[in-house]
């Protein structure tokens, strides 16, 4: 199965899987990039996955569903303006023999879900929407810091070889903040150079590698003494528990320029 990022809007990616003339797409906020790719490559859209309700992830679903008759899966605990099969933690489904697991990952929105699959002979796939970004995580629009910390922990427990298919090209901005948190992190410095080289060629920095994210992403490193120390310098009032460390790290990122 081939994995393809379709750019949309200013910084979104609509992820597309192709196999035997059929396609699956994830979070199509705009139908046009999908329809264009299908026309050029002579494929049929067969399945749509939705991670959460925000318009830049759902705006193209109804049109694609109507035109192609595609099966749509989405989060059971969010309202979506189209028919879909509702999923929660533990639900599974199959697409062309590829088994997908559903993960509840609230935080960015209250009912956000992610999809995990292990294609035979390929690295695992994680479609995580706006929960995990390379070098960062989503803003807490509806959930709590405790929920997001738990959600990220659930994703961090997946195989290290997993391809992290984030929904936005936020990597360089996130890495700028990560470098402020951990300026001595050698792995982070190496990754910054790698991502800058990719963007200089107008190439995506994604999918990311989960094992690498555990080495460079401060939101997955809230037990690291270096991250804890940086947060305490930013917010001396922070409590000595991981949820409060995470909450203040996210507040720091919210206003970071």
Backbone as CSV, one residue per row, in Angstrom:
resi,resn,N_x,N_y,N_z,CA_x,CA_y,CA_z,C_x,C_y,C_z
1,UNK,0.842,-1.188,0.000,0.000,0.000,0.000,0.880,1.241,0.000
2,UNK,0.588,2.171,-0.890,1.361,3.405,-0.974,0.686,4.502,-0.155
3,UNK,1.490,5.218,0.610,1.022,6.313,1.448,1.415,7.635,0.801
4,UNK,0.441,8.532,0.613,0.683,9.786,-0.093,0.078,10.952,0.693
5,UNK,0.858,12.002,0.988,0.290,13.198,1.611,-0.205,14.178,0.541
6,UNK,-1.474,14.531,0.607,-2.032,15.514,-0.324,-2.115,16.863,0.390
7,UNK,-1.336,17.862,-0.039,-1.427,19.185,0.600,-2.808,19.809,0.410
8,UNK,-3.286,20.482,1.456,-4.573,21.179,1.399,-4.480,22.448,2.236
9,UNK,-5.248,23.470,1.820,-5.226,24.762,2.519,-3.772,25.255,2.605
10,UNK,-3.397,25.880,3.708,-2.039,26.425,3.793,-1.042,25.429,4.375
11,UNK,-1.513,24.507,5.232,-0.556,23.614,5.897,-1.143,22.262,6.284
12,UNK,-2.327,21.908,5.754,-2.920,20.601,6.047,-2.337,19.521,5.147
13,UNK,-2.398,18.297,5.622,-2.186,17.128,4.785,-3.411,16.237,4.879
14,UNK,-3.922,15.837,3.706,-4.924,14.782,3.621,-4.152,13.515,3.259
15,UNK,-4.135,12.539,4.148,-3.371,11.324,3.897,-4.175,10.368,3.034
16,UNK,-3.517,9.793,2.039,-4.172,8.883,1.104,-3.394,7.573,1.035
17,UNK,-4.118,6.458,1.154,-3.568,5.129,0.920,-4.125,4.607,-0.395
18,UNK,-3.277,4.081,-1.248,-3.746,3.521,-2.510,-3.386,2.039,-2.592
19,UNK,-4.301,1.264,-3.142,-4.058,-0.168,-3.288,-5.033,-0.734,-4.309
20,UNK,-4.493,-1.354,-5.341,-5.291,-2.055,-6.350,-6.400,-1.184,-6.956
21,UNK,-6.049,0.068,-7.265,-6.994,0.961,-7.915,-7.997,1.633,-7.006
22,UNK,-7.887,1.362,-5.703,-8.790,1.968,-4.730,-7.998,2.862,-3.785
23,UNK,-8.687,3.831,-3.178,-8.030,4.775,-2.283,-8.817,4.944,-0.993
24,UNK,-8.076,5.177,0.065,-8.604,5.560,1.379,-8.003,6.910,1.713
25,UNK,-8.810,7.840,2.220,-8.272,9.140,2.619,-8.633,9.435,4.072
26,UNK,-7.793,10.240,4.701,-7.968,10.594,6.105,-8.137,12.103,6.238
27,UNK,-9.206,12.502,6.879,-9.474,13.916,7.200,-9.455,14.834,5.974
28,UNK,-10.299,14.549,4.976,-10.336,15.414,3.782,-11.134,16.700,4.049
29,UNK,-10.442,17.725,4.519,-11.107,18.999,4.753,-11.537,19.681,3.475
30,UNK,-10.924,19.297,2.359,-11.239,19.844,1.042,-11.318,18.671,0.069
31,UNK,-12.370,18.619,-0.708,-12.534,17.501,-1.650,-11.658,17.644,-2.895
32,UNK,-11.278,18.866,-3.251,-10.597,19.107,-4.525,-9.264,18.369,-4.663
33,UNK,-8.350,18.432,-3.673,-7.086,17.695,-3.845,-7.304,16.192,-4.013
34,UNK,-8.323,15.668,-3.346,-8.610,14.241,-3.448,-9.133,13.910,-4.839
35,UNK,-10.123,14.657,-5.292,-10.689,14.411,-6.623,-9.635,14.566,-7.717
36,UNK,-8.778,15.560,-7.572,-7.726,15.767,-8.573,-6.779,14.578,-8.628
37,UNK,-6.365,14.088,-7.469,-5.451,12.948,-7.437,-6.121,11.704,-8.025
38,UNK,-7.377,11.468,-7.664,-8.092,10.295,-8.168,-8.225,10.338,-9.691
39,UNK,-8.479,11.535,-10.227,-8.626,11.668,-11.683,-7.313,11.411,-12.404
40,UNK,-6.243,11.996,-11.895,-4.935,11.847,-12.543,-4.447,10.403,-12.484
41,UNK,-4.750,9.729,-11.361,-4.217,8.389,-11.143,-5.226,7.275,-11.412
42,UNK,-6.405,7.662,-11.891,-7.424,6.689,-12.285,-7.758,5.714,-11.150
43,UNK,-8.020,6.253,-9.980,-8.412,5.469,-8.818,-9.837,5.829,-8.393
44,UNK,-10.422,4.942,-7.618,-11.743,5.174,-7.044,-11.606,5.346,-5.529
45,UNK,-12.306,6.342,-4.978,-12.304,6.536,-3.534,-13.247,5.521,-2.882
46,UNK,-12.711,4.754,-1.953,-13.462,3.659,-1.355,-13.767,3.864,0.123
47,UNK,-12.929,4.646,0.822,-13.070,4.744,2.282,-12.540,6.088,2.768
48,UNK,-13.202,6.646,3.790,-12.804,7.918,4.395,-12.726,7.730,5.907
49,UNK,-11.619,8.159,6.505,-11.460,8.146,7.952,-11.454,9.583,8.472
50,UNK,-12.167,9.825,9.550,-12.233,11.157,10.163,-11.779,11.045,11.612
51,UNK,-10.881,11.934,12.036,-10.366,11.884,13.407,-11.121,12.788,14.380
52,UNK,-11.619,13.928,13.887,-12.360,14.839,14.770,-13.159,15.820,13.919
53,UNK,-13.951,16.646,14.579,-15.011,17.393,13.889,-14.591,18.709,13.250
54,UNK,-13.389,19.178,13.439,-13.009,20.500,12.918,-13.129,20.544,11.388
55,UNK,-13.565,21.704,10.895,-13.896,21.854,9.482,-12.757,21.593,8.525
56,UNK,-11.522,21.882,8.944,-10.395,21.639,8.034,-10.062,20.147,7.931
57,UNK,-10.808,19.326,8.648,-10.669,17.868,8.561,-11.924,17.204,7.997
58,UNK,-13.012,17.927,7.965,-14.298,17.317,7.570,-14.972,17.996,6.383
59,UNK,-14.481,19.169,5.975,-15.200,19.987,4.995,-15.457,19.339,3.649
60,UNK,-14.622,18.398,3.250,-14.809,17.760,1.948,-15.489,16.408,1.998
61,UNK,-15.812,15.929,3.205,-16.312,14.559,3.355,-17.636,14.344,2.650
62,UNK,-18.612,15.212,2.907,-19.957,14.998,2.359,-19.944,14.943,0.837
63,UNK,-19.174,15.837,0.216,-19.111,15.849,-1.250,-18.461,14.572,-1.777
64,UNK,-17.382,14.153,-1.147,-16.706,12.936,-1.567,-17.585,11.704,-1.338
65,UNK,-18.244,11.691,-0.221,-19.143,10.575,0.098,-20.267,10.462,-0.923
66,UNK,-20.843,11.592,-1.265,-21.952,11.603,-2.227,-21.471,11.179,-3.617
67,UNK,-20.308,11.689,-4.031,-19.826,11.422,-5.384,-19.334,9.987,-5.557
68,UNK,-18.635,9.464,-4.546,-17.979,8.176,-4.686,-18.696,7.034,-3.974
69,UNK,-19.628,7.362,-3.096,-20.265,6.314,-2.305,-19.315,5.661,-1.319
70,UNK,-18.339,6.419,-0.856,-17.302,5.883,0.024,-17.839,5.616,1.423
71,UNK,-17.335,4.575,2.046,-17.637,4.277,3.441,-16.906,5.282,4.324
72,UNK,-17.597,5.838,5.346,-17.001,6.843,6.224,-16.993,6.331,7.665
73,UNK,-15.834,6.435,8.314,-15.682,6.107,9.732,-15.320,7.388,10.482
74,UNK,-15.795,7.506,11.733,-15.492,8.702,12.503,-15.727,8.494,13.985
75,UNK,-15.453,9.539,14.781,-15.536,9.435,16.239,-16.974,9.391,16.748
76,UNK,-17.264,8.418,17.599,-18.623,8.230,18.110,-19.086,9.391,18.986
77,UNK,-18.149,10.074,19.629,-18.523,11.097,20.606,-18.429,12.519,20.054
78,UNK,-18.460,12.640,18.736,-18.493,13.973,18.127,-19.598,14.021,17.075
79,UNK,-20.172,15.208,16.897,-21.218,15.397,15.898,-20.581,15.747,14.559
80,UNK,-20.949,14.993,13.542,-20.432,15.219,12.202,-21.604,15.377,11.238
81,UNK,-21.494,16.288,10.256,-22.631,16.615,9.375,-22.776,15.673,8.187
82,UNK,-22.601,14.382,8.415,-22.766,13.392,7.351,-22.928,12.029,8.030
83,UNK,-23.389,11.049,7.278,-23.536,9.695,7.802,-22.169,9.034,7.933
84,UNK,-21.963,8.323,9.040,-20.686,7.643,9.241,-20.864,6.517,10.252
85,UNK,-19.927,5.592,10.221,-19.899,4.530,11.217,-19.111,5.023,12.415
86,UNK,-19.760,5.065,13.566,-19.163,5.627,14.768,-18.233,4.622,15.443
87,UNK,-17.052,5.097,15.843,-16.036,4.239,16.433,-15.568,4.773,17.783
88,UNK,-15.202,3.848,18.666,-14.595,4.183,19.956,-13.402,3.274,20.190
89,UNK,-12.673,3.559,21.277,-11.512,2.762,21.657,-11.813,1.263,21.571
90,UNK,-10.941,0.554,20.878,-11.083,-0.890,20.777,-11.805,-1.376,19.544
91,UNK,-12.598,-0.514,18.893,-13.273,-0.931,17.662,-12.246,-1.192,16.567
92,UNK,-12.524,-2.174,15.729,-11.657,-2.500,14.612,-12.472,-2.615,13.330
93,UNK,-11.816,-2.372,12.212,-12.431,-2.581,10.909,-11.321,-2.883,9.909
94,UNK,-11.700,-3.401,8.758,-10.720,-3.806,7.766,-10.970,-3.093,6.447
95,UNK,-9.880,-2.694,5.798,-9.966,-2.116,4.454,-8.978,-2.852,3.550
96,UNK,-9.494,-3.575,2.585,-8.685,-4.347,1.640,-7.685,-5.252,2.371
97,UNK,-8.144,-5.837,3.460,-7.311,-6.750,4.226,-6.432,-6.095,5.267
98,UNK,-6.421,-4.781,5.315,-5.633,-4.056,6.314,-6.513,-3.757,7.518
99,UNK,-6.115,-4.253,8.680,-6.912,-4.091,9.888,-6.555,-2.794,10.617
100,UNK,-7.570,-1.994,10.897,-7.389,-0.735,11.625,-7.912,-0.865,13.048
101,UNK,-7.150,-0.345,13.987,-7.584,-0.248,15.387,-7.940,1.203,15.692
102,UNK,-8.968,1.392,16.491,-9.388,2.729,16.901,-8.832,3.049,18.285
103,UNK,-8.299,4.256,18.435,-7.759,4.715,19.709,-8.473,5.999,20.126
104,UNK,-9.002,6.048,21.334,-9.564,7.290,21.865,-8.417,8.185,22.318
105,UNK,-8.353,9.405,21.778,-7.275,10.336,22.134,-7.842,11.743,22.366
106,UNK,-8.723,11.908,23.361,-9.288,13.237,23.633,-8.228,14.208,24.123
107,UNK,-8.502,15.479,23.919,-7.588,16.538,24.348,-7.733,17.735,23.438
108,UNK,-7.387,17.556,22.173,-7.593,18.626,21.180,-9.084,18.899,21.022
109,UNK,-9.862,17.842,20.844,-11.317,17.893,20.959,-11.732,16.785,21.921
110,UNK,-12.968,16.840,22.368,-13.389,15.922,23.426,-13.547,14.487,22.943
111,UNK,-13.814,14.295,21.644,-14.048,12.949,21.144,-13.043,12.485,20.112
112,UNK,-11.912,13.142,20.035,-10.885,12.851,19.020,-10.491,11.370,19.055
113,UNK,-10.361,10.761,17.879,-9.855,9.400,17.791,-8.661,9.354,16.839
114,UNK,-7.919,8.255,16.901,-6.809,8.004,15.988,-6.974,6.596,15.435
115,UNK,-6.261,6.320,14.340,-6.340,5.031,13.665,-4.932,4.446,13.547
116,UNK,-4.804,3.156,13.891,-3.508,2.483,13.836,-3.640,1.207,13.019
117,UNK,-2.683,0.966,12.131,-2.701,-0.226,11.284,-1.274,-0.693,11.034
118,UNK,-1.118,-1.975,10.761,0.187,-2.565,10.502,0.172,-3.291,9.162
119,UNK,0.423,-2.567,8.063,0.460,-3.224,6.748,1.547,-4.290,6.695
120,UNK,1.246,-5.406,6.082,2.215,-6.488,5.998,3.446,-6.038,5.221
121,UNK,4.602,-6.245,5.820,5.858,-5.911,5.165,6.191,-4.433,5.152
122,UNK,5.402,-3.612,5.867,5.651,-2.166,5.919,5.634,-1.689,7.366
123,UNK,6.169,-0.499,7.579,6.142,0.080,8.920,4.710,0.427,9.312
124,UNK,4.371,0.314,10.602,3.004,0.615,11.039,2.602,2.047,10.709
125,UNK,1.297,2.257,10.628,0.717,3.556,10.303,-0.100,4.082,11.472
126,UNK,0.098,5.347,11.798,-0.709,6.030,12.805,-1.275,7.306,12.202
127,UNK,-2.593,7.354,12.055,-3.277,8.573,11.615,-3.833,9.248,12.865
128,UNK,-3.149,10.315,13.299,-3.416,10.883,14.620,-4.078,12.256,14.571
129,UNK,-4.465,12.727,13.386,-5.177,14.005,13.313,-4.378,15.132,13.917
130,UNK,-4.985,15.842,14.878,-4.338,16.982,15.525,-3.958,16.680,16.967
131,UNK,-3.779,15.404,17.308,-3.357,15.048,18.667,-1.850,15.161,18.798
132,UNK,-1.131,14.482,17.934,0.330,14.496,17.964,0.863,15.101,16.676
133,UNK,1.787,16.050,16.820,2.517,16.604,15.688,3.995,16.270,15.841
134,UNK,4.740,16.362,14.778,6.174,16.176,14.914,6.752,17.347,15.706
135,UNK,7.317,17.028,16.845,7.866,18.062,17.723,6.837,18.764,18.579
136,UNK,5.552,18.393,18.488,4.531,19.111,19.238,3.275,18.283,19.452
137,UNK,2.227,18.962,19.882,0.924,18.331,20.061,-0.154,19.372,19.799
138,UNK,-1.381,18.946,19.718,-2.479,19.863,19.440,-2.822,20.758,20.625
139,UNK,-3.428,21.876,20.308,-3.940,22.755,21.371,-5.104,22.088,22.095
140,UNK,-5.303,22.492,23.334,-6.387,21.926,24.147,-7.634,22.789,23.988
141,UNK,-8.388,22.532,22.928,-9.589,23.316,22.673,-10.777,22.843,23.505
142,UNK,-10.902,21.537,23.704,-12.062,20.996,24.412,-11.690,20.080,25.576
143,UNK,-10.521,19.481,25.519,-10.111,18.551,26.559,-9.220,19.196,27.593
144,UNK,-8.775,18.387,28.544,-7.913,18.857,29.628,-6.472,18.406,29.390
145,UNK,-5.572,19.000,30.160,-4.171,18.593,30.073,-4.016,17.128,30.469
146,UNK,-4.763,16.691,31.481,-4.698,15.294,31.912,-5.130,14.359,30.783
147,UNK,-6.210,14.736,30.079,-6.671,13.906,28.966,-5.627,13.832,27.857
148,UNK,-5.058,14.976,27.492,-4.076,14.983,26.412,-2.825,14.208,26.801
149,UNK,-2.393,14.348,28.026,-1.223,13.603,28.494,-1.475,12.101,28.385
150,UNK,-2.664,11.667,28.773,-3.017,10.251,28.683,-3.094,9.811,27.224
151,UNK,-3.670,10.664,26.377,-3.784,10.330,24.953,-2.411,10.179,24.312
152,UNK,-1.514,11.103,24.615,-0.163,11.023,24.053,0.576,9.792,24.582
153,UNK,0.312,9.441,25.828,0.907,8.231,26.376,0.431,6.990,25.640
154,UNK,-0.837,6.992,25.261,-1.399,5.867,24.495,-0.701,5.751,23.133
155,UNK,-0.450,6.884,22.483,0.240,6.860,21.191,1.712,6.504,21.357
156,UNK,2.337,6.983,22.413,3.753,6.725,22.639,4.031,5.245,22.881
157,UNK,3.019,4.504,23.297,3.188,3.076,23.583,3.136,2.214,22.325
158,UNK,2.819,2.803,21.184,2.773,2.061,19.928,4.195,1.728,19.462
159,UNK,4.343,0.819,18.502,5.693,0.459,18.036,6.510,1.665,17.581
160,UNK,7.778,1.662,17.945,8.635,2.799,17.630,8.802,3.067,16.152
161,UNK,8.645,2.031,15.329,8.803,2.191,13.876,7.587,2.830,13.223
162,UNK,6.551,3.105,13.998,5.302,3.635,13.432,5.543,4.935,12.680
163,UNK,4.876,5.041,11.516,4.871,6.277,10.750,3.750,7.167,11.296
164,UNK,4.121,8.311,11.834,3.164,9.220,12.466,2.655,10.193,11.405
165,UNK,1.410,9.975,10.990,0.813,10.770,9.916,-0.004,11.911,10.522
166,UNK,0.706,12.976,10.865,0.059,14.165,11.435,-0.688,14.914,10.338
167,UNK,-1.625,15.754,10.736,-2.494,16.413,9.766,-2.028,17.806,9.355
168,UNK,-0.914,18.275,9.911,-0.442,19.627,9.572,1.074,19.655,9.449
169,UNK,1.562,20.526,8.585,2.995,20.777,8.423,3.398,21.893,9.401
170,UNK,3.427,21.521,10.680,3.801,22.451,11.746,5.219,22.182,12.251
171,UNK,5.953,21.302,11.600,7.157,20.745,12.208,8.208,21.790,12.561
172,UNK,8.561,22.668,11.643,9.642,23.621,11.930,9.268,24.565,13.066
173,UNK,8.033,25.007,13.087,7.572,25.852,14.193,7.639,25.105,15.517
174,UNK,7.204,23.855,15.513,7.261,23.054,16.737,8.699,22.833,17.190
175,UNK,9.585,22.601,16.245,10.974,22.335,16.604,11.675,23.577,17.140
176,UNK,11.239,24.734,16.697,11.787,25.975,17.261,11.477,26.046,18.753
177,UNK,10.239,25.707,19.111,9.873,25.696,20.531,10.599,24.568,21.264
178,UNK,10.630,23.384,20.677,11.315,22.262,21.317,12.770,22.594,21.612
179,UNK,13.396,23.345,20.714,14.795,23.736,20.908,14.951,24.729,22.047
180,UNK,13.916,25.534,22.296,13.947,26.445,23.442,13.811,25.665,24.745
181,UNK,13.065,24.579,24.714,12.878,23.746,25.902,14.122,22.920,26.181
182,UNK,14.688,22.308,25.140,15.851,21.430,25.302,16.982,21.842,24.349
183,UNK,17.648,22.937,24.599,18.682,23.417,23.671,19.891,22.486,23.569
184,UNK,20.078,21.593,24.522,21.242,20.697,24.510,20.917,19.317,23.937
185,UNK,19.707,19.137,23.436,19.282,17.836,22.918,19.907,17.600,21.535
186,UNK,20.912,16.735,21.471,21.641,16.496,20.223,20.730,15.872,19.164
187,UNK,19.881,14.936,19.576,18.952,14.316,18.627,18.041,15.358,17.999
188,UNK,17.623,16.307,18.806,16.757,17.379,18.327,17.490,18.265,17.331
189,UNK,18.737,18.598,17.636,19.523,19.442,16.726,19.681,18.767,15.355
190,UNK,19.941,17.467,15.368,20.084,16.714,14.120,18.777,16.707,13.329
191,UNK,17.678,16.533,14.037,16.366,16.471,13.385,15.968,17.831,12.812
192,UNK,16.294,18.902,13.494,16.007,20.247,12.980,16.677,20.440,11.623
193,UNK,17.948,20.070,11.537,18.667,20.204,10.260,18.007,19.366,9.166
194,UNK,17.644,18.132,9.504,16.991,17.243,8.540,15.701,17.861,8.014
195,UNK,14.871,18.386,8.919,13.575,18.949,8.510,13.734,20.239,7.726
196,UNK,14.715,21.053,8.082,14.976,22.269,7.319,15.402,21.925,5.891
197,UNK,16.200,20.886,5.751,16.621,20.456,4.417,15.420,19.996,3.592
198,UNK,14.518,19.265,4.207,13.318,18.808,3.494,12.465,19.985,3.040
199,UNK,12.220,20.930,3.933,11.348,22.062,3.606,12.001,22.969,2.568
200,UNK,13.337,23.033,2.555,14.036,23.828,1.545,13.806,23.269,0.154
201,UNK,13.487,21.974,0.085,13.165,21.325,-1.191,11.656,21.227,-1.409
202,UNK,10.903,21.899,-0.521,9.439,21.872,-0.575,8.883,20.456,-0.403
203,UNK,9.584,19.643,0.402,9.144,18.290,0.696,8.521,18.229,2.084
204,UNK,7.570,17.325,2.304,6.967,17.195,3.644,7.985,16.681,4.659
205,UNK,7.834,17.101,5.888,8.626,16.529,6.984,7.952,15.279,7.529
206,UNK,6.795,14.954,7.006,5.975,13.859,7.508,5.855,12.755,6.467
207,UNK,5.561,11.514,6.884,5.274,11.106,8.258,6.529,11.123,9.133
208,UNK,6.317,11.331,10.412,7.401,11.290,11.380,7.591,9.860,11.878
209,UNK,8.705,9.626,12.533,9.005,8.329,13.135,8.752,8.417,14.633
210,UNK,7.948,7.494,15.167,7.541,7.603,16.565,8.729,7.499,17.520
211,UNK,9.654,6.577,17.239,10.816,6.443,18.118,11.610,7.743,18.182
212,UNK,11.735,8.424,17.042,12.437,9.708,17.041,11.671,10.759,17.834
213,UNK,10.339,10.742,17.707,9.540,11.706,18.462,9.755,11.565,19.971
214,UNK,9.953,10.344,20.420,10.195,10.119,21.845,11.524,10.731,22.290
215,UNK,12.412,10.989,21.325,13.710,11.584,21.632,13.722,13.103,21.513
216,UNK,12.756,13.662,20.734,12.864,15.106,20.425,11.608,15.918,20.767
217,UNK,10.502,15.277,21.014,9.232,16.006,21.210,9.006,16.270,22.696
218,UNK,9.053,17.519,23.138,8.936,17.788,24.582,7.619,17.315,25.184
219,UNK,6.564,17.241,24.366,5.264,16.825,24.894,5.192,15.313,25.123
220,UNK,6.174,14.585,24.608,6.310,13.163,24.914,7.423,12.922,25.934
221,UNK,8.007,14.011,26.453,9.185,13.914,27.313,8.972,14.641,28.641
222,UNK,7.740,14.643,29.118,7.425,15.399,30.340,7.945,14.730,31.608
223,UNK,8.606,13.582,31.478,9.296,12.960,32.613,10.802,13.205,32.542
224,UNK,11.248,13.856,31.483,12.671,14.136,31.312,13.104,15.263,32.252
225,UNK,14.191,15.078,32.999,14.663,16.148,33.880,14.907,17.462,33.142
226,UNK,15.403,17.389,31.896,15.661,18.618,31.146,14.374,19.364,30.854
227,UNK,13.325,18.648,30.469,12.037,19.285,30.191,11.419,19.825,31.472
228,UNK,11.459,19.037,32.532,10.907,19.480,33.816,11.612,20.752,34.286
229,UNK,12.942,20.759,34.171,13.701,21.934,34.592,13.353,23.163,33.779
230,UNK,13.173,23.002,32.469,12.824,24.137,31.613,11.446,24.679,31.971
231,UNK,10.497,23.787,32.210,9.144,24.232,32.564,9.161,24.968,33.905
232,UNK,9.944,24.492,34.834,10.015,25.148,36.150,10.632,26.544,36.049
233,UNK,11.543,26.733,35.111,12.081,28.079,34.899,11.022,28.988,34.292
234,UNK,10.215,28.442,33.379,9.139,29.211,32.758,8.024,29.515,33.747
235,UNK,7.678,28.530,34.570,6.548,28.662,35.511,6.978,28.118,36.869
236,UNK,7.637,28.938,37.696,8.139,28.469,38.995,7.051,27.910,39.902
237,UNK,5.788,28.283,39.632,4.685,27.823,40.477,4.203,26.427,40.124
238,UNK,4.787,25.813,39.114,4.308,24.516,38.652,4.458,23.459,39.749
239,UNK,3.491,22.571,39.825,3.507,21.499,40.816,4.358,20.337,40.319
240,UNK,4.822,19.527,41.266,5.679,18.400,40.927,4.861,17.171,40.545
241,UNK,4.024,17.334,39.507,3.359,16.163,38.942,3.323,16.319,37.427
242,UNK,3.270,15.192,36.737,3.440,15.210,35.286,2.340,15.987,34.580
243,UNK,1.110,15.894,35.082,0.000,16.600,34.433,0.196,18.106,34.501
244,UNK,0.685,18.605,35.622,0.888,20.047,35.753,2.089,20.493,34.921
245,UNK,3.128,19.668,34.879,4.263,19.958,33.999,3.773,20.074,32.561
246,UNK,2.970,19.096,32.135,2.451,19.108,30.771,1.580,20.340,30.531
247,UNK,0.695,20.666,31.468,-0.211,21.802,31.303,0.561,23.101,31.113
248,UNK,1.617,23.304,31.885,2.391,24.540,31.770,3.281,24.525,30.521
249,UNK,3.731,23.354,30.112,4.466,23.255,28.849,3.571,23.674,27.688
250,UNK,2.323,23.230,27.712,1.372,23.587,26.649,1.046,25.085,26.695
251,UNK,0.908,25.653,27.882,0.668,27.092,28.011,1.858,27.885,27.473
252,UNK,3.039,27.424,27.748,4.257,28.060,27.237,4.250,28.055,25.713
253,UNK,3.929,26.910,25.134,3.890,26.803,23.677,2.818,27.695,23.065
254,UNK,1.669,27.831,23.737,0.562,28.633,23.204,0.993,30.054,22.859
255,UNK,1.875,30.628,23.655,2.266,32.019,23.484,3.677,32.177,22.929
256,UNK,4.307,31.064,22.568,5.693,31.135,22.105,5.763,31.686,20.682
257,UNK,6.686,32.580,20.437,6.880,33.171,19.100,8.239,32.777,18.544
